[in-house]
Amino acid sequence: MKVLIVLGNGGHTTELVKLVALVGPRYEYNYMMADNDYISEGKLPFEGPVYRVPVPMGKHASERSLWRAIGPVLKQLVVLIKVRPRAILSSGAGIAVPIAVFGRLAGAKIIHVETGSRIFTMSSTGKAMYRIAHLFFTQWEPLQKEYPKAIYAGRLL
């Protein structure tokens, strides 16, 4: 089964790398990461194609516009068509939202693990992924209590 792992920078990658290592080599892994992420590729636990995509929108209002998002989102759509994953797994990277929307429309199962740095409130990506994901996991009990669809699964790190 093909699984697309959406990696973010820093802790997001660390958490997903740990999770993928726990799941083991039984899946066909494909990886998607931001084109400005120079570290994540070196941490991958299992081989698989790596797709680099631009970040659709920045965190600052001046970096957000529909026109700045169209190109990166189209590149994610190309990755989805090429990989055709049965599942998409993410942990907080902003690039996860567009691919999750397209993936869900294409029939892929969307699994999101809210970053472990969020104890009481969700991240911006988590708020969007909570509505999109088939399975949404938290790493802290207080966060799960606020979001009834979430599954408290304990800490990855």
TORDRENVO-640617 format. One line per field, with one value per residue: x, y, z of N, C-alpha, C in turn. Coordinates in nm, 4 decimals, always signed. Each point is the difference from the previous one (the first is absolute). Layout:
# TORDRENVO-640617
n.c1 X/...
n.c2 Y/...
n.c3 Z/...
ca.c1 X/...
ca.c2 Y/...
ca.c3 Z/...
c.c1 X/...
c.c2 Y/...
c.c3 Z/...
This chain:
# TORDRENVO-640617
n.c1 +0.0834/-0.0336/+0.0972/-0.0643/+0.1247/-0.0739/+0.1224/+0.0134/+0.0346/+0.1183/-0.0766/-0.0629/+0.1161/+0.0537/-0.1192/-0.0077/+0.1265/-0.0251/-0.1115/+0.0607/+0.1022/-0.0973/-0.0548/+0.1219/+0.0734/-0.1130/+0.0186/-0.0541/+0.1078/-0.0716/+0.0885/-0.0701/+0.0818/+0.0105/+0.0019/-0.0345/-0.0415/+0.1133/-0.0759/-0.1311/+0.0447/+0.0933/-0.1226/-0.0288/-0.0905/-0.0778/+0.0522/-0.0003/-0.0783/+0.0742/-0.1099/+0.0591/-0.0706/-0.0346/+0.0257/-0.1281/+0.0058/+0.0480/+0.0637/+0.0659/-0.0851/+0.1168/+0.0159/-0.1205/-0.0178/-0.1137/+0.0524/+0.0477/-0.1250/-0.0443/+0.1156/+0.0284/-0.1251/+0.0195/+0.1152/-0.0729/-0.0863/+0.1076/+0.0490/-0.1191/-0.0057/+0.1234/-0.0174/-0.1160/+0.0229/+0.0010/+0.1104/-0.0356/+0.1235/-0.0470/+0.0810/-0.0694/+0.0613/+0.0156/+0.0984/-0.0368/-0.0462/+0.0659/+0.1078/-0.0342/-0.0305/+0.1021/+0.0801/-0.0687/+0.0015/+0.1277/-0.0492/+0.1047/+0.0459/-0.0506/+0.1260/-0.0409/+0.1245/-0.0794/+0.0769/+0.0993/+0.0335/-0.1103/-0.0178/-0.0300/+0.0729/-0.0790/+0.0892/+0.0418/+0.1049/+0.0142/-0.0317/+0.0782/+0.1042/-0.0423/-0.0278/+0.1251/+0.0707/+0.0256/+0.1287/-0.0295/+0.1310/-0.0128/+0.0989/-0.1024/-0.0344/+0.0529/+0.0802/+0.0083/-0.0018/+0.0735/+0.0492/-0.1303/+0.0213/+0.0816/+0.1089/-0.0050/+0.1215/+0.0230/+0.1140/+0.0439/+0.0298
n.c2 -0.1177/+0.0962/+0.0577/+0.1158/+0.0207/+0.0902/+0.0363/+0.0482/+0.1197/-0.0323/+0.0388/+0.0606/+0.0210/+0.0445/+0.0576/+0.0421/+0.0363/+0.0410/+0.0589/+0.0456/+0.0296/+0.0460/+0.0576/+0.0338/-0.0905/-0.0329/+0.1312/+0.0460/+0.0530/+0.1114/+0.0942/+0.0938/+0.0956/+0.1049/+0.0768/+0.0683/-0.1267/+0.0339/-0.0269/+0.0083/+0.0211/+0.0549/+0.0207/-0.0211/-0.0715/+0.0231/-0.0714/+0.0958/+0.0228/+0.1063/+0.0660/+0.0987/+0.0708/+0.1094/+0.0817/-0.0420/+0.0147/+0.1207/+0.0210/+0.0873/+0.0950/+0.0623/-0.1200/+0.0394/-0.0726/+0.0071/+0.1062/+0.0290/-0.0407/+0.0531/+0.0547/+0.0288/+0.0409/+0.0564/+0.0382/+0.0300/+0.0559/+0.0476/+0.0277/+0.0461/+0.0570/+0.0408/+0.0300/+0.0599/+0.0704/-0.1073/+0.0540/+0.1099/+0.0064/+0.0832/+0.1010/+0.0786/-0.0530/+0.1315/-0.0651/-0.0478/+0.1227/+0.0633/-0.0703/+0.0326/+0.1226/+0.0125/-0.0453/+0.0729/+0.1008/-0.0405/-0.0016/+0.0788/-0.0831/+0.0965/-0.0053/+0.0662/+0.0229/+0.0587/+0.1008/-0.0627/+0.1064/-0.0561/+0.0631/+0.1294/+0.0444/-0.0072/-0.0492/+0.0963/-0.0759/-0.0203/+0.1295/+0.0169/-0.0686/+0.0581/+0.0918/-0.0180/-0.0256/-0.1203/+0.0056/+0.0514/-0.0009/-0.0017/+0.0749/+0.0795/-0.0546/+0.1114/-0.0189/-0.1264/+0.0462/+0.0910/-0.1091/-0.0231/+0.0455/+0.0722/-0.0691/-0.0129/+0.0167/+0.1006/+0.0179/+0.0613/+0.1098
n.c3 +0.0000/-0.0847/+0.0707/-0.0002/+0.0373/+0.0632/-0.0303/+0.1227/+0.0351/+0.0464/+0.1047/-0.1001/-0.0574/+0.1113/+0.0206/-0.1248/+0.0047/+0.1231/-0.0443/-0.1094/+0.0814/+0.0798/-0.1064/-0.0374/-0.0644/+0.0586/-0.0019/-0.1105/+0.0573/-0.0069/-0.0246/+0.0635/-0.0415/+0.0772/-0.1072/+0.1092/+0.0086/+0.0588/+0.1051/-0.0238/-0.1212/+0.0741/+0.0481/-0.1260/+0.0687/-0.1060/-0.0971/-0.0882/-0.1036/-0.0251/+0.0349/-0.0634/+0.0859/-0.0688/+0.0985/+0.0107/+0.1305/+0.0241/+0.1145/-0.0729/+0.0357/-0.0028/+0.0542/+0.0382/-0.1043/-0.0631/-0.0568/+0.1206/+0.0216/-0.1118/-0.0264/+0.1288/+0.0043/-0.1175/+0.0530/+0.1067/-0.0807/-0.0619/+0.1213/+0.0337/-0.1178/+0.0204/+0.1277/-0.0044/+0.1125/+0.0762/+0.0553/+0.0659/+0.0472/+0.0931/+0.0355/-0.0750/-0.1002/-0.0248/-0.0594/+0.1199/+0.0184/-0.0974/+0.0291/+0.1253/-0.0381/-0.0839/+0.0967/+0.0840/-0.0869/-0.0007/+0.1235/+0.0224/+0.0907/+0.0747/+0.0422/+0.1079/+0.0351/+0.0903/-0.0294/+0.0556/-0.0699/-0.0473/+0.1160/-0.0131/-0.1018/-0.1058/-0.0812/-0.0804/-0.0268/+0.1305/+0.0095/-0.1051/+0.0444/+0.1109/-0.0907/-0.0416/+0.1089/-0.0472/+0.0299/+0.1178/+0.0195/+0.1322/+0.0465/+0.0304/+0.1165/+0.0537/-0.1004/+0.0303/+0.1226/-0.0603/-0.0554/+0.0096/-0.1217/+0.0751/-0.0270/+0.1317/-0.0512/+0.0810/+0.0635/-0.1105/+0.0659
ca.c1 -0.0834/+0.0756/-0.0282/+0.0711/+0.0363/+0.0203/+0.0952/+0.0226/+0.1340/+0.0271/-0.0714/-0.0994/+0.0718/+0.0458/-0.1140/-0.0429/+0.1058/-0.0164/-0.1209/+0.0252/+0.0906/-0.0806/-0.0891/+0.0862/+0.0211/-0.0999/-0.0699/+0.0793/+0.0011/+0.0345/+0.0152/-0.0141/+0.0500/+0.0175/+0.1235/+0.1015/+0.0356/+0.1256/+0.0437/-0.0896/+0.0300/+0.1056/-0.0506/-0.1025/+0.0325/-0.0106/+0.0152/-0.1199/+0.0139/-0.0174/-0.0556/+0.0154/-0.1007/+0.0068/-0.0975/-0.1072/-0.0181/+0.0802/-0.0742/-0.0302/-0.1089/+0.0547/+0.0376/-0.1207/-0.0887/-0.0436/+0.0933/+0.1243/-0.0287/-0.0426/+0.1117/+0.0367/-0.1092/-0.0013/+0.1120/-0.0423/-0.0958/+0.0811/+0.0558/-0.1094/-0.0319/+0.1132/+0.0156/-0.1281/+0.0094/-0.1221/-0.0076/+0.0886/+0.0306/+0.0666/+0.0132/+0.0036/+0.0571/-0.1000/-0.0189/-0.0865/-0.1416/-0.0483/+0.0119/-0.1034/-0.1286/-0.0001/+0.0073/-0.1311/-0.0870/+0.0439/-0.0270/+0.1050/-0.0281/+0.0824/+0.0346/+0.0778/+0.0446/+0.0283/+0.1344/+0.0113/+0.0196/-0.1332/-0.0576/-0.1342/-0.0635/+0.0506/+0.0726/-0.0824/-0.0149/-0.0853/-0.1393/-0.0480/+0.0064/-0.1040/-0.1204/+0.0302/+0.0566/-0.0801/+0.0512/+0.0718/+0.0596/+0.0681/+0.1035/-0.0259/-0.1409/-0.0813/-0.0396/-0.1022/-0.1257/-0.0590/-0.0362/-0.0519/+0.0320/+0.1418/+0.0358/+0.1222/+0.0861/+0.1259/+0.1101/+0.0920/+0.1379
ca.c2 +0.1177/+0.1251/+0.1009/+0.1259/+0.0619/+0.1437/+0.0423/+0.1413/+0.0248/-0.0178/-0.0958/-0.0736/-0.1097/-0.0924/-0.0800/-0.0934/-0.0987/-0.0952/-0.0774/-0.0888/-0.1054/-0.0924/-0.0743/-0.0971/+0.0070/-0.0770/+0.0847/+0.0680/+0.1386/+0.1132/+0.1120/+0.1334/+0.1006/+0.1331/+0.0120/+0.0698/-0.0876/-0.0627/-0.0955/-0.1148/-0.1135/-0.0807/-0.0712/-0.0961/-0.1341/-0.0986/+0.0591/+0.0320/+0.1240/+0.1253/+0.1063/+0.1311/+0.0948/+0.1309/+0.0241/+0.0779/+0.1315/+0.0233/+0.0268/+0.1429/+0.0438/+0.0496/-0.1157/-0.0759/+0.0443/-0.1097/-0.0150/-0.0619/-0.1378/-0.0857/-0.0788/-0.1080/-0.0956/-0.0806/-0.0947/-0.1071/-0.0813/-0.0846/-0.1057/-0.0911/-0.0777/-0.0890/-0.1012/-0.0671/-0.0712/-0.0477/+0.0765/+0.1148/+0.0165/+0.1272/+0.0359/+0.1423/+0.0861/+0.0755/-0.0545/-0.1179/+0.0300/-0.0176/-0.1388/-0.0763/+0.0286/-0.0713/-0.1433/-0.0478/-0.0021/-0.1109/-0.1263/-0.0396/+0.0188/+0.1079/-0.0224/+0.1131/-0.0051/+0.1373/+0.0087/-0.0181/+0.1284/+0.0549/-0.0685/+0.0504/+0.0581/-0.0571/+0.0841/+0.0422/-0.1168/-0.0949/+0.0437/-0.0365/-0.1450/-0.0603/-0.0091/-0.0750/-0.1330/-0.1154/-0.0278/+0.1149/-0.0406/+0.0987/-0.0595/+0.0433/-0.0182/+0.1215/+0.0398/-0.0949/+0.0325/+0.1146/-0.0390/-0.1355/-0.0922/-0.0331/-0.1216/+0.0182/-0.1152/+0.0086/+0.0749/-0.0665/+0.0243
ca.c3 +0.0000/-0.0088/+0.1010/-0.0195/+0.1273/-0.0202/+0.1030/+0.0259/+0.0524/+0.1422/+0.0828/-0.0784/-0.0649/+0.1035/+0.0440/-0.1050/-0.0197/+0.1109/-0.0256/-0.1147/+0.0469/+0.0810/-0.0902/-0.0667/-0.1454/-0.0754/-0.0975/-0.1026/+0.0448/-0.0849/+0.0912/-0.0553/+0.0936/-0.0560/-0.0773/+0.0795/+0.1118/-0.0402/+0.1006/+0.0169/-0.0878/+0.0604/+0.1169/-0.0390/+0.0485/-0.1081/-0.1330/-0.0756/-0.0757/+0.0736/-0.0840/+0.0633/-0.0475/+0.0663/+0.1063/-0.0620/+0.0609/+0.1189/+0.1232/+0.0095/-0.0888/-0.1263/-0.0816/-0.0305/-0.1067/-0.0851/-0.1132/+0.0476/+0.0394/-0.1120/-0.0538/+0.0911/+0.0157/-0.1224/+0.0084/+0.0905/-0.0748/-0.0889/+0.0859/+0.0324/-0.1202/-0.0278/+0.1053/+0.0241/+0.1282/+0.0671/+0.1247/+0.0147/+0.1418/+0.0275/+0.1407/+0.0300/-0.1028/-0.0733/-0.1350/+0.0083/-0.0189/-0.1378/-0.0467/+0.0708/-0.0652/-0.1284/+0.0282/+0.0471/-0.1177/-0.0853/+0.0670/+0.0942/+0.1424/+0.0535/+0.1402/+0.0499/+0.1386/+0.0434/+0.0538/+0.1441/+0.0677/+0.0275/+0.1154/+0.0305/-0.1190/-0.1254/-0.0940/-0.1146/-0.0864/+0.0714/-0.0100/-0.1340/-0.0176/+0.0841/-0.0833/-0.1216/+0.0271/+0.0416/+0.1354/+0.0543/+0.1278/+0.0832/+0.0831/+0.1370/+0.0375/+0.0052/-0.1346/-0.0458/+0.0668/-0.0685/-0.1363/+0.0218/-0.1089/+0.0127/+0.0730/+0.0796/-0.0273/+0.0744/-0.0592/-0.0920/+0.0439
c.c1 +0.0882/-0.0484/+0.0839/+0.0202/+0.0310/+0.0838/+0.0058/+0.1414/+0.0080/-0.0780/-0.1052/+0.0648/+0.0417/-0.1137/-0.0423/+0.1044/-0.0098/-0.1210/+0.0201/+0.0926/-0.0756/-0.0910/+0.0790/-0.0036/-0.1095/-0.0773/+0.0967/-0.0068/+0.0413/+0.0020/-0.0181/+0.0468/+0.0166/+0.1335/+0.1092/+0.0418/+0.1234/+0.0451/-0.0812/+0.0390/+0.1053/-0.0463/-0.0975/+0.0384/-0.0030/+0.0106/-0.1349/+0.0219/-0.0293/-0.0462/+0.0094/-0.0988/+0.0201/-0.1074/-0.1094/-0.0171/+0.0877/-0.0879/-0.0424/-0.1033/+0.0531/+0.0396/-0.1204/-0.0775/-0.0337/+0.1005/+0.1296/-0.0201/-0.0246/+0.1125/+0.0408/-0.1089/-0.0102/+0.1137/-0.0332/-0.0990/+0.0728/+0.0609/-0.1081/-0.0341/+0.1107/+0.0082/-0.1258/+0.0021/-0.1355/-0.0198/+0.1010/+0.0150/+0.0759/+0.0049/+0.0174/+0.0611/-0.1115/-0.0265/-0.0942/-0.1451/-0.0447/+0.0056/-0.1039/-0.1373/-0.0099/-0.0003/-0.1333/-0.0978/+0.0335/-0.0184/+0.1076/-0.0481/+0.0986/+0.0186/+0.0882/+0.0325/+0.0351/+0.1345/+0.0001/+0.0217/-0.1332/-0.0676/-0.1452/-0.0736/+0.0624/+0.0799/-0.0954/-0.0241/-0.0917/-0.1472/-0.0596/-0.0059/-0.1048/-0.1280/+0.0194/+0.0314/-0.1050/+0.0373/+0.0835/+0.0475/+0.0584/+0.1026/-0.0141/-0.1495/-0.0812/-0.0484/-0.1097/-0.1350/-0.0717/-0.0533/-0.0458/+0.0306/+0.1447/+0.0190/+0.1284/+0.0844/+0.1297/+0.1090/+0.0843/+0.1442/+0.0098
c.c2 +0.1245/+0.0986/+0.1231/+0.0638/+0.1467/+0.0521/+0.1516/+0.0166/-0.0369/-0.1098/-0.0795/-0.1206/-0.1038/-0.0906/-0.1019/-0.1068/-0.1076/-0.0902/-0.0992/-0.1137/-0.1033/-0.0870/-0.1058/+0.0071/-0.0651/+0.0815/+0.0566/+0.1493/+0.0942/+0.1200/+0.1313/+0.0979/+0.1325/+0.0087/+0.0760/-0.0786/-0.0808/-0.1116/-0.1295/-0.1217/-0.0923/-0.0840/-0.1125/-0.1420/-0.1083/+0.0721/+0.0256/+0.1299/+0.1219/+0.1062/+0.1307/+0.0973/+0.1346/+0.0109/+0.0909/+0.1398/+0.0100/+0.0289/+0.1457/+0.0401/+0.0461/-0.1139/-0.0804/+0.0664/-0.1208/-0.0254/-0.0665/-0.1467/-0.0924/-0.0888/-0.1146/-0.1061/-0.0895/-0.1014/-0.1150/-0.0930/-0.0945/-0.1158/-0.1033/-0.0898/-0.1012/-0.1152/-0.0855/-0.0808/-0.0480/+0.0754/+0.1137/+0.0250/+0.1301/+0.0265/+0.1505/+0.0902/+0.0692/-0.0535/-0.1194/+0.0292/-0.0160/-0.1448/-0.0876/+0.0217/-0.0774/-0.1510/-0.0567/-0.0089/-0.1169/-0.1364/-0.0485/+0.0229/+0.1028/-0.0231/+0.1157/-0.0208/+0.1434/+0.0015/-0.0065/+0.1296/+0.0660/-0.0809/+0.0404/+0.0581/-0.0610/+0.1028/+0.0421/-0.1170/-0.1026/+0.0355/-0.0368/-0.1514/-0.0734/-0.0217/-0.0921/-0.1467/-0.1046/-0.0401/+0.1191/-0.0377/+0.1194/-0.0738/+0.0397/-0.0130/+0.1289/+0.0458/-0.0908/+0.0322/+0.1155/-0.0357/-0.1455/-0.0998/-0.0503/-0.1258/+0.0295/-0.1264/+0.0021/+0.0675/-0.0855/+0.0144/+0.0045
c.c3 +0.0000/+0.1056/-0.0319/+0.1363/-0.0280/+0.1156/+0.0108/+0.0512/+0.1478/+0.0680/-0.0745/-0.0683/+0.1030/+0.0450/-0.1057/-0.0285/+0.1081/-0.0251/-0.1142/+0.0406/+0.0850/-0.0856/-0.0768/-0.1512/-0.0846/-0.1028/-0.1020/+0.0305/-0.1118/+0.0946/-0.0746/+0.1063/-0.0722/-0.0725/+0.0755/+0.1241/-0.0418/+0.0937/-0.0006/-0.0828/+0.0591/+0.1176/-0.0344/+0.0415/-0.1083/-0.1338/-0.0640/-0.0750/+0.0877/-0.0990/+0.0772/-0.0635/+0.0699/+0.1075/-0.0563/+0.0566/+0.1230/+0.1202/+0.0117/-0.1041/-0.1354/-0.0949/-0.0458/-0.1133/-0.0856/-0.1114/+0.0412/+0.0345/-0.1180/-0.0525/+0.0910/+0.0152/-0.1238/-0.0008/+0.0956/-0.0696/-0.0955/+0.0799/+0.0312/-0.1188/-0.0298/+0.1007/+0.0154/+0.1311/+0.0496/+0.1313/-0.0039/+0.1492/+0.0203/+0.1497/+0.0190/-0.1045/-0.0769/-0.1393/-0.0004/-0.0367/-0.1452/-0.0486/+0.0701/-0.0630/-0.1311/+0.0218/+0.0456/-0.1169/-0.0925/+0.0676/+0.0955/+0.1429/+0.0533/+0.1494/+0.0443/+0.1471/+0.0394/+0.0701/+0.1526/+0.0756/+0.0345/+0.1096/+0.0225/-0.1201/-0.1250/-0.0793/-0.1120/-0.0941/+0.0645/-0.0093/-0.1357/-0.0158/+0.0838/-0.0812/-0.1213/+0.0281/+0.0345/+0.1427/+0.0445/+0.1394/+0.0735/+0.0849/+0.1468/+0.0288/+0.0051/-0.1388/-0.0537/+0.0626/-0.0691/-0.1390/+0.0009/-0.1105/+0.0088/+0.0840/+0.0758/-0.0149/+0.0782/-0.0808/-0.0927/+0.0466/+0.1505
